[in-house]
Amino acid sequence: MTLTPAYGRDYKKQADVLSDFNAGKDFLCHTPTEHGRPINKEQIPVGTFVQFRYAKGMKVLGHCIK
């Protein structure tokens, strides 16, 4: 599952991405069935691997939901 920041947010650092994600902020889900739907950490099953695209989509951060 690939996630990008929602509502015009963007990040320069990985730590900022994870901080907002862990705080429950929305990200846009990019999957074939749910392209562009807002989603937050509470809605993603434990054990799911996600990739965050940030820095205007130029950087990728992999993370497993715990």
N, C-alpha and C positions, 0 to 999 in steps of 0.2 A: 504494500500500500504506500503510495506517495502522497505526502502532505505538503501544502504550501501555506504561508501565512494568509489569514483572512482579513478582510476589511481594510486593505491597503497597507497593512503592516509589512515590514521587511526587517531583516536582521543582518548584522555584519559579523557576529560571533556565535559560535555553536552554543556557548553557555547561555546566551540570551534566548535562543530558540528553545532549549530544554527548560529554561526557567518559566517561560510563558506557557509552554505545553503542560508542564507539571502544575501550573497554577490554574489550569482548566480553560485557558483561552481557546477560541475556535481556530481551526485550520481548515483549509479546503481539501477534501478527499478527492484524489484522482485515480479512480479505478474505472474499468470499462462499464460497470453498472451504476456507479454513483459519482460521475464526474462533476466536480464543483460543489458538492454538498458540504455545508459546514459540519464539522465534527470536533469533539474534544476528547481528552484522555479517558474520561469516564465511559465513553461510548465504544471504546476499542477493547476487544477481549485481551486478557492477559496472555502473553506468549506471542502476540502478533509482532512481526517485524515491520517497522515503518521506515521510510526514507523521507527526510525533510529536505526540501529544496529551498534555499534562502540566498541572500545576497543577489537579488534580482534573478534568481534561478540558476546562478552560476556555480553554487556550491551545494554539496549533498552531504547529509549526515545520516548515518544508519543508526537505528535504535530499536531495542527490543522492549516491549511494554512489560513492566513487572507489576 
